[in-house]
């Protein structure tokens, strides 16, 4: 990696990772603002704002934005998470000035025309409806709600039909003026990019960006509990979580290895026990999500309602057993998967741009690949076993379930019975 970093006078950071063998560049702006920066009355505004940024500026109509980038064979996109909003493009190397100009235009000169807002509001409401019809996604929204009740981190990224319906253009303009500040923005590029040239473009196009620093987010507190939604579906979708490590936690990499050993591939314990041996689920996996001040780590499975009664003790049992007999062989296999995935991602300019932007936003620096691999290598089976004991100290796990929750032998157990398995 040939990473260079420059901070402009107004606080915006330019980070590049040059890949000289490429003919294309991935470039974007990552804003340190997402769904957990919203108050209850603002629920979903970050995501709607991301949509509206492509719907016309003082210089370009919505159609002109699409046509201009596609005329040079590029593409422009965006996404919103709980802690960030990203706007990015991939273009041929000679078209980087155009991409930066367009990114600056949509982030500084969007007009939020009322007609466009009404149309896009309808699109976002359709997206909310689609998410409600996707139970294996919806169950994770419910899981966050159970883990962080009454908190911004416990609310969905998309918002609700009611909140999205009530946003007007002034709400979007005010939120952008409040949250889109240069010190909380990273202009990142990877691929065929010249750092000095990109810094020059950044000064030209983003030099006037406000330099006031964003206010932070309220700290999240993992509380645990459950959220069940009975639906007439073919499968029941169940997600269980404990409080996991934040990005800066010393156990961050241990948590990643733990999740891979438990349910990260076909050789993982969950895949072998739940799918291969017992045939209880088609989809079963473990996950580890980190945020700036907290995290979630746990398991997901989709199963027939008649298999729920057998499934939950198996999921619980595999987590507990990993704390007793995690082996060096399976730990090394999980680490190899992680390191291979990391190195494979380095072959993609889009992945590299995303990675350097996220790392700078979280850590204030880009982590060298050798450093990351070294931290993964430091995790051994003893560390995985110790980490399980840390997880089981979570006073109350979070549980979410969507679908037909009753079946043979009683279906999904009570929350208290499931939680008691970890005490």
Secondary structure, DSSP 4 states (H G I P E B T S, - for coil): --EEEEE-TTS-EEEEEE-TT-SEEEEEEEES--GGG--GGGTTHHHHHHHHTTS-BSS--HHHHHHHHHHTT-EEEEEE-SS-EEEEEEEEGGGHHHHHHHHHHHHH-B---HHHHHHHHHHHHHHHHHHHT-HHHHHHHHHHHHHTTTSGGGS-SS--HHHHHH--HHHHHHHHHHH--GGGEEEEEEES--HHHHHHHHHHHHTTS--PPPP--PPP----EEEEEE---SSEEEEEEEE---TTSTTHHHHHHHHHHHHSSTTSHHIIIIIIIT---SEEEEEEEE-SS-EEEEEEEEE-GGGHHHHHHHHHHHHHHHHHH--HHHHHHHHHHHHHHHHHHTT-HHHHHHHHHHHHHHHSSPPPHHHHHHHHHT--HHHHHHHHHHHTT-SS-EEEEEE----GGGSSPPHHHHHHTT-
